[in-house]
Amino acid sequence: MTGGGTRLLGPTPRNSWRASADEVDLCRLVLPAQPVTVPAKPQRLRLDLARTALVVVDMQNDFCAPEGWLASIGLDVSGAESLAAAIAGMLPPLRDAGVPVIWLNWGSRPDRVNIPPNVLHAYDLAGTGGGIGSVLPGADTPVLQEGSWGAAVVDDLRPVDGDIHVTKHRMSGFFDTPLDSILRNLRVDTLLFTGVNADQCVLATLTDAACLGYDTVLLEDGVATTSPDFCLQATLYNVERCFGFVTRGDSLVSALADLGIEK
């Protein structure tokens, strides 16, 4: 369908009608396949970059910065800097391949009215403060509050125009958020997961994605956790045995280079 009065009508170029005063064309844009093969567990993996998105979970100050919340309650966040560097190395070639980048960060309402006690209890066992919504000594805003420094992406990672930001307030990024609607409007099938904590918010989001029918791929060198190492090993085991695949971001970057998509 062509003509001077024809316009795209839709939330993304991937999910748009072509409409004019006389006609509507429901045929969506079909992107040419961009297959790439990487070593993975439990099997070698061939995926289509044209139907893939990268989800970066909770790489934000309250979880990763030495001045942030988790560090203030005694958790070791020293690995966050090298993790951010690893993720940063994946971003340019993936963007160049047309893969959408989604920043999924925790950001609570100031009144916390949509957060139930069981979520608040996780880091405030006796209800005495220091958990979500509390103000840390020397801080200006409550922990994990939307729009605050603690909810912002760490300085070592740089979102760019065209990246997509989604705010969550549960371990899973799918519950009570627009994440699923956004992914469906991007018309993607495969999700690459990076971020923290691997055994908590990353795994919860990945598990929900698998239950919703997405192909889920955990990038092993793109995740970390403040939990003991056995928690990370159990996460890797469960992802490859039950929910999807485990591969490495550096393997994917090398495969992209072989396709002529450089870092």
N, C-alpha and C positions, 0 to 999 in steps of 0.2 A: 504494500500500500504506500503510495507516494503522493505528494501534492504539497502546495505551498501552505495549506492550512493544517498540516499534520503535526502533532506535537506528542512528545512522550508524556504519559500519564502514569505515575507510579512513584514509589518511595526510593527506588534505586534503579539505575540503568538495567540491572539484571532482572528486575521484576517490574516491568512497565508495559502498559498497553501503548499502542499508537492510535491517537484519536484525532478526528477532525469533526467538523459540523455534520458531515454526512455519514461517517463510518467509524467504527472502532475495530482495530485489529488486535485480537487477544494473543497473538503469537509472540511469545517472549523472545528476547535475544538469547541465542545459544552461543556461548563462548566456545571457541575451539579447545579441544582437550589439550592439556599440558601434562602428560604422564611423566612421572619420575619414579625411579626404583631405588629403595634404600634397604640396607640390612636391618632387620628388626626381629623381635621375639613376639610370638612364637614362630613366625615365618617371615621370610623376605616380603617386603611390602611395596606394592605399586599403587601410587595414588595420583589423583588428578588435581594439579594445582589450581585449575580453573574452578574447581568445586570445593576448595579448601579455605579455611580461615585459621588464624593463629589467635589463641586466647591466652593473654598474660594475666595471671591471677595474683592480686594483692602485692604487687611490687611497689609498695607505698611506704611512707616514712614511719608510720606507727609500727609496722611489722619489720622493717629492714634497717632503719637508720639507728646509729648508736645513741641518738638522743630521743628515740621513739619509745613507744609504749612497751613493747616486748622486752627491749633491753632494760627498761626501767624496773621491770619486775624480775630481773635476774636471768632472762633467757639469753642464750648465746646467738647473736645475729652476725658474728664475724664473717660468716661465709656469704653474706648478702652482696658484698661488693664484687666478688668474683662471679657470683651468679648473674648479677646485673650485666657484667661485661660479656658473659657467655650469651645472654639473651640479646644484648645489643648487637653482637656479631651476626645474629640470625636475621635481624630486622631488614637491613637494606636489600639483600637478595630476595627475600620473601616479598617485600613490597614491590621490587622490580618485576617479580613474576606475577604481580597482580593479586597477591594473597592479602585479603583484608586483615588488619591488626586490630584486635579488640582488647582494650584495657578494662579489666574487670576488678574494680576496687571496692573495698568495704567503705561505706559512708552512711552513718546512721542519722536519722532525723534528730534535731536538737531535743525534742521532747521524748524520744525513744518510745512513742506510744504504740508503734507497730512491732516492738521487740518483746517477746514473751520472757517470763522469768527463766526458763530453761536455757535460753541463749545468754542472758546476763550472768547466770550462775557459773558458767564455764571458767571465768577468770575473776570471780568475786564470790567465793564459796560461802562466806558468812554474811554477805550483803553489807560489808563494812566500807566499800569503796575500792578504788584502784582498777576497776574494770571498765567496760564499755560505757562511755558517757561521763566518766570521772575526769576531773581536771588534775593533771600531774603537777607536782611541785615545779615551779618555774615555767609552766606552760600557760598559753593564753586561751586555748580551746580544749573542749573535752575530747577524750580518746575516741578516735575513729568517727568523729562527727563530719558529715558531708560538708565539703567546701573548706575544710581545715587543712593546715599543714600536714597533719597526721594522715589524712586521707589522700594526699597528693602523691603522684608517682615520684619515685626517688630521682635525685638529680642525675644519676648515672645513666638513666634511660630517658630518651627524648621522644615523646609522642610527636607526630607531625600532622599537618592538615590532611584530612582524609581518614585518619585513624578514628576508631569508634570507641567512645567511653560509656561504660555501663556501671551503675552503682548498685551494690548488693548490700544486704543486711542479714545474711544467714551464711552458713558454711557453703551452701550451694548457691551458685550464681543464677540458677534458673528459678528459684522460688520467689514469687512476688516481684519479678523484674521483667523488663522487656527483652531479655537476652534471646529467648526462643523466637520471638517475632522478628527480631533483627536478623538472626541467622537465616530464617526462612525467606525474608525479603532479599537477602544476599544470595539465596539459592545455593547454599553450600551443603555438602553432605559430610565432609571430613573436617574434624577439629583437631588441631595440634595444641597441646597443653603445656604451658610453662608457668613458673611462679612458685609461690609459697602459700601455706605450708603444704608440702606434697601429700602428706597423709591426712590433711584436714580439708581446707577449702578447695585445693586442687582436686583431690580425690572425690569429694562430695559433688563438685560441679561435673567432673568427668563421668561419674556414675549416673547422674541424672541425664547427661547427654546421651549415654549409651541406652538408657531406658527409653528415651525419646526417639531413638532410632538413628542417631548420628554415628558415623564412624569415628572412634576416639583413638588418638595416638598421643602417648605421653613421651615427651622429649626428656630423656633421662638426665642429660647434662644441662637442662634448662629448668630443673626443679631442685628444691632443697627444703629442709625442715629443721625446726628447733627441737624436734622430738628425738629420742634415741635412735640410733642407726637401724635397729631392728624394725622400727615403724616404717622407715623408708624402704627397707627390703621387702616388707610385707606388702607395701603399696605397689611396688614394681611387680611382685609376684601376682597380686590380685588383678592388676590391670591386664597383664599378658595372659592370664588364665581365664579371666571372667568377663572383662569389659572391653578389650580392644588389643592394642599393640604398644610395644615399647621400642623406641628407636632413639637415635641421638641427633641433636641439632647440627653438630658438626658434620655428620654423615649426610644430612639433608643439604647443607650448604655446599659440600663437595659435589653432590649430585647435581645441584643447580649450576655449579661452575662447569660441569661437563656438558650442560645444556647451553652454555654460553651466557648464563646469568651470574654475573660476578658479584663478589662481596662489595 
